[in-house]
Amino acid sequence: MRPTSSRSVPIAVWKLGKGDIEDRVASEEPLEIRLDGRALAVTLRTPGDDEELAAGFVLTEGLVKSSQEIDRIVVIDDVPPSSRGNIVDVRLVKSAGRSRSTAHSKLSHRPSFITSACGVCGRGTIDAISRRATPLPNGRAIAASRISAFPDRLRQAQAVFAETGGLHAAGLFDFEGNLLVAREDVGRHNAVDKVVGYGAIRGQLPLADTALMVSGRAGFEIILKAWIAGIPVVASVSAPSHLAVQLAEEADMTLVGFVRNGSFTVYNGRGRIAEA
């Protein structure tokens, strides 16, 4: 049986006096990500869109340089029932042999376990990481009113959150305010990787003229992942960290926070935001 995004658990609702009933909670299960058959990392995630998560992860963690290096992503089912649906293998194209060797050489230096609360936290310095991407082009401007509408439109797409109340979300919007894709996960970085992987699998990187909306805070890793994917605008309902602001400045990225009730705070890149 493949894992599901939510499941029923028995609860007791004392305040409402309903006694013992059942409720839905978000699923959190380990996903083993492999690269050409070799174990890369295990991340706790909400099952669903695992191929996108794996594609986004290897791209945003610098294990492949572009989506063209990925041949296919395989869900491994030839395993014990308890692991079935929880292992994916990113297969590289044969012409990417040098990249494969480079990627494999990094594996011994990476942690083997990643929590849903944070990705590969505290890894390296900003200077070393920021060399993986070039500053984003200025491009078009996006209307402030469209950014203000992002949270409500993203919430409408959060089906599992509506059921459980326990998931982060990431949504990719075009500059006209249309929601292109929304993904949910117990890990905010996983949700972003799923969005990036969605674009990678469809050959849409870099994701220029798009904006990323996240349901929680905008941490350093989210800005890094967006930068590598070529996303010029990142918005969040909460605050960014100081490292996130610093990285947005280096990337020439527009970063806004506290997108609530028709207003938001601009931390960097005011020039991409139009008054209309």
Summary of the structure (lengths in Angstrom):
residues: 276
radius of gyration: 19.0
end to end distance: 50.1
largest distance: 63.8
contacts: 922
relative contact order: 0.15
helix: 33%
strand: 32%
